[in-house]
Amino acid sequence: MAVIVNDSNFEEIVMKSDKPVVLDFWAEWCGPCRMITPIIEEMANEYEGRAVIAKVNVDESNGVAVKYGVRNIPTVIFIKGGNIVDKQVGAAPKATFTAKLDAIL
């Protein structure tokens, strides 16, 4: 299951992670976000122990979204060593997300 990240635990879960982090910015009302939710959950299981797969609800934790300039959702940001290394804006097939993560593992 994907880790829930919010404004208060962001630093601990994302910035201090020794593994790559996939951060999915989403909202309940967003149709494309709901389309990629099963992909994100599958990745959380498949990459367990090798990467942190996390979700940020932009309606509940907009501080993180503002920090990363997220204006459209879904936006999935790939972070390694505290730095953004890749980004996917909008829904995409699972292969797109896994290819981006595999590239930074």
C-alpha positions as CSV (number, residue, x, y, z in Angstrom):
1,M,0.0,0.0,0.0
2,A,1.2,3.5,-0.8
3,V,2.4,5.6,2.1
4,I,0.3,8.7,2.8
5,V,2.4,11.8,2.9
6,N,1.2,15.1,4.2
7,D,2.6,18.5,5.1
8,S,3.7,17.3,8.6
9,N,5.4,14.0,7.6
10,F,6.8,15.0,4.2
11,E,10.4,15.8,5.5
12,E,10.7,12.5,7.4
13,I,9.2,10.2,4.7
14,V,10.4,11.8,1.5
15,M,13.5,14.0,2.1
16,K,15.2,11.7,4.6
17,S,14.5,8.5,2.5
18,D,17.6,6.5,1.5
19,K,15.5,5.0,-1.3
20,P,14.0,6.7,-4.4
21,V,10.5,8.1,-3.8
22,V,7.6,8.2,-6.2
23,L,5.2,10.9,-5.0
24,D,1.7,10.9,-6.5
25,F,-0.2,14.2,-6.1
26,W,-3.9,13.6,-6.4
27,A,-7.4,14.6,-5.2
28,E,-10.7,12.7,-4.6
29,W,-12.5,14.6,-7.3
30,C,-9.9,14.0,-10.0
31,G,-10.9,11.4,-12.6
32,P,-7.4,10.8,-14.0
33,C,-6.1,10.5,-10.5
34,R,-8.5,7.7,-9.8
35,M,-7.4,6.0,-13.1
36,I,-3.8,5.8,-11.9
37,T,-4.5,4.8,-8.3
38,P,-4.4,1.1,-9.0
39,I,-1.1,1.5,-10.8
40,I,0.4,3.4,-7.9
41,E,-0.8,0.7,-5.5
42,E,0.6,-2.1,-7.6
43,M,3.9,-0.3,-7.7
44,A,3.9,0.0,-3.9
45,N,3.7,-3.8,-3.7
46,E,6.1,-4.5,-6.5
47,Y,8.8,-2.1,-5.4
48,E,8.5,-2.7,-1.6
49,G,11.9,-2.4,0.0
50,R,13.5,-0.9,-3.1
51,A,11.5,2.4,-3.3
52,V,9.0,4.5,-1.4
53,I,5.7,4.9,-3.2
54,A,3.7,7.7,-1.7
55,K,0.5,9.7,-2.2
56,V,-0.2,13.4,-1.4
57,N,-3.8,14.6,-1.3
58,V,-3.5,18.1,-2.6
59,D,-6.8,19.2,-1.0
60,E,-5.5,18.1,2.5
61,S,-1.8,18.9,2.1
62,N,-1.3,21.8,-0.3
63,G,2.0,22.9,1.3
64,V,3.9,20.1,-0.4
65,A,2.1,20.7,-3.7
66,V,3.0,24.4,-3.6
67,K,6.6,23.6,-2.7
68,Y,6.9,21.5,-5.9
69,G,4.8,23.8,-8.1
70,V,2.1,21.2,-8.7
71,R,-0.6,22.9,-10.7
72,N,-2.2,20.0,-12.5
73,I,-3.1,16.6,-11.1
74,P,-2.3,13.8,-11.3
75,T,1.4,14.8,-11.1
76,V,3.9,12.1,-10.2
77,I,7.3,13.2,-9.1
78,F,10.3,11.0,-8.8
79,I,12.8,12.0,-6.1
80,K,16.2,10.6,-5.3
81,G,18.5,12.0,-2.6
82,G,16.0,14.7,-1.9
83,N,16.1,16.0,-5.5
84,I,13.5,15.8,-8.3
85,V,14.9,13.5,-11.1
86,D,11.8,13.0,-13.2
87,K,8.1,14.0,-13.4
88,Q,5.0,12.7,-15.1
89,V,2.0,15.1,-15.4
90,G,-1.3,13.5,-16.3
91,A,-2.4,9.9,-16.4
92,A,-0.1,7.5,-18.2
93,P,0.2,3.7,-18.6
94,K,2.0,1.7,-15.9
95,A,5.0,1.1,-18.1
96,T,5.7,4.9,-18.1
97,F,5.8,5.1,-14.3
98,T,7.9,1.9,-13.9
99,A,10.4,2.9,-16.6
100,K,11.0,6.2,-14.8
101,L,11.4,4.5,-11.4
102,D,13.6,1.7,-12.8
103,A,15.9,4.4,-14.3
104,I,16.7,5.8,-10.9
105,L,16.9,2.5,-8.9
